[in-house]
Each structure stands twice: as C-alpha cells, then as structure tokens.
Amino acid sequence: ATVKVGQAVKWVNQDSAPHDATDEDTGQFKSDQFPKGESFEFTPKKPGEINYVCTLHPGMEGTLTVTQ
C-alpha cells in the first residue's frame, strides 16, 4: 500500500484468528493483538518504506510505502 505522510493507515481484522501489525525494521509501530472485527491505526510521520509483519503468523507480511 502507498500513503502520504500524515495519512492514517488502518488494519482491520476480518479473520477468525487474532493478528497484530509490527514494524520490525524501523520500530515505528507495534500493535497489540486485535481480534476479529477490531483494528489498529498508524499515522506515518516521515517518508520511506516500512516492512511489517504479523508476529503471530509467519509469512504474513507487507510493505507500506510512505510518500511526501
């Protein structure tokens, strides 16, 4: 996904298992676990690429590209 600095990003769990969203590279965010129907929101403050994972489920990963 691509967003701009200051634009909120929201992860919504639509799965039956709990998930989290964790930036393991730069440490800009680490959510608590959120169950089905719950969400986590992060607003980036600087441009760049952020690789994130669900620490509960190996292989669940993504990249957030943040532009000016």
N, C-alpha and C positions, 0 to 999 in steps of 0.2 A: 504494500500500500504506500501511497505517496501523500504527504500532508505538508502544510506550511507551518513555520514557526508560529506558535500561539494557537494553532487549531487543535482542538481536543480530539483524541483518539479513544474509542470505546470498544472494549472487548466484551461481547455478550455470550454467555454460556447457554447454548441451546442443546447441549448433550446431557445425558443422564448422569455422567461422572463429573466430579468436581475438577476444576482446572485452575491454573494460575498463569500469569504473564510476567516473565522475568527477563530483564536486560542483563545478561551475564557478561557482556563485553565492557560497557561503559558505566554500568551501575546507576543509570538514571531512574529506573523504576523496578520495583519488585512488589507484586500484588500479594495479598493473602489469597488463600484458596477461595474460589467462588463457585457455588453450586448452580445447578440448572436454574435459569431464569434470572440469575444475578449477573452483575457486570463489574468491570474495572475500567477506570478512565485515567488517561495520562495526557498532559499537555506539554509538548516539547518546547524547550526554550532556546535551542540552537540548532542550526542545520547540520546534516550529516546522515549517515546510515546507522540504524540501530538494529542489531540482530537480537531476536528474543526467542525464548523457549517456554514451553510448559514443563516445569521441573517434575511434574507428576507422570508425564507420559513421554518417554524418549521418542524422538523423531517428530514431535510436534514443534515446529519452529517456523519463524517468518522473519522478514526484514521490513522495517519501517524506514522509508526514505523521507527525510525532512528537508524542505527547501525554504528559501527566504520568503 
